[in-house]
Amino acid sequence: MEIGIISYGTYFPSLRITRAEYQKALGSCGASFSEKTVADFDEDSLTMGIAAAKDALAEGINPEEISLLAWASTSPPYSEKSLSGSLTEMLGLRKNLFSTEHGQSTRAGGEAFLTAISLLKGGFGQKALVIIADSARANVKDPIEHGLAAGSAAFILGRENPLAVVDGFAAQVQENLGERFRKAGSNDLKDIGVKTFTSKAYENLMANTVNELMEKENQKPADYNYIILHEMDNRLPLKVGKKLGFREEQIIPGQLYENTGDTGAASPFLSLAAVLDQAKPGEKIIVAVYGSGAGTLAFSLTVRRAVDKIPLREKLNYDKKYLNFIQYLKVKRYL
Amino acid sequence: MGAHISIPMYQRAVKQRYRLVGLKCQNCGQIIFPPKAGCKSCGALANFSEVELSGRGKIYSYTVIAGAGAPPEFAEEAAYRGSYPVVLVALEEGPRIIAQLTEPLPPEIKIGMPVEMVLRQIYTEEDVIRYGYKFKVVEEKKKLAKTIAGIEKQ
């Protein structure tokens, strides 16, 4: 039987800061969102991941049935300490489950997702819970900080009446220096600040990976209804997508950056949730995930059934609270 | 003055702190939270079963802790928030518990407002993050964006 997504959940914190607020405070903003999500003082990737997981489990899933847990974050609350026990206790999952934890780059979410799929195929039980959450930090004087936002997505995977099934995948890696990195012991993301250099790796690697996936599946861009290209910003996905031969209508449904900022490892999976919200049975989706340094994963899905859920784009507009720049500095503990 | 809770003590109670696991008295049906050695309704000292509470309830009463009034473990948060609300929540299942009310905060807190439990960082001591329950007001869907501190959406 095919393995796929049984249910999904998402979470965004209620705090926001606008690009205009950055410009007012700093004179410029190094990222092109119009507003971005900000984790509250008492939130982190773990609490946000729990919120998304509860949303996914609320679709009538018994937590006791989860036999596989996969976690991904580039900004976990501890650099070293297994979080599976925390997640299990916080969600009331059974303790005799197999778990994996990922976090070396923003590709982590894709790694967790595909690892869970393959472990299910390999006989590691019937249902997996994948939780992906990020709220990264950097020095606020550094333009790389400006795009960093917060959000989380969770998926229940299995064989029981999936709403979308995974068809195939492709993956590539490449040595790429100086692009979005964080040295051991540091809390702050950095890059060398040469965008034309660092975005080249994204453009080439993403295009090659998606091409490889389409070749493997013997399909062309027109055979897919949607393509999600990891949003490191809101320009590159359109650029790469169009170069590959996809039309704007296939790309835009998966674009959230404008209203969220860069949600790190969670980003392509929040986009996937936004696409699943509107997808119809039979439609095909490509998800292409990127991690700096660099590595990609792309996988394709076929939608089996429509979902009846509050759409993510609607949820994104609930209960928003706008921060001024000083409040932002305080909530991020920069000040 | 703060009330230091050692890590072993905190860990013993993670089930109740992370997801509101209480006790149900098999003798009289009373729900007990936080778990105690005996039933305050019928006095039974044995025969309890564990029960996970829904996390839904209503504000029974509330207060606002001013910055300087915060215990030391909440000093950092108080410095950030200025002041913060603490609510007494009447849970659906009966017990009343005290916790912080967290964002998104309503413009005005009112007794009777429906709330639900969320998991948040409570405080950090000895570099160990203490997670636990807080509550947030359950708002009507499609509520329009609000503003704080006079910052209008640009």
Interface residues (C-beta under 8 A of the other chain):
Chain A: P13 S14 L15 T18 R19 A20 E21 E35 D40 F41 D42 E43 D44 L46 T47 I50 A51 P77 Y78 S86 E89 M90 L91 G92 I310 E314 N317 Y318 D319 K320 K321 Y322 L323 N324 Q327 K330 V331
Chain B: V14 K15 Y18 R19 V21 E52 E77 Y80 R81 Q100 T102 E103 P104 V118 L119 R120 Q121 I122 I129 Y131 K134 E139 K141 K142 K143 A145 K146 T147 I148 A149 I151 E152 K153 Q154
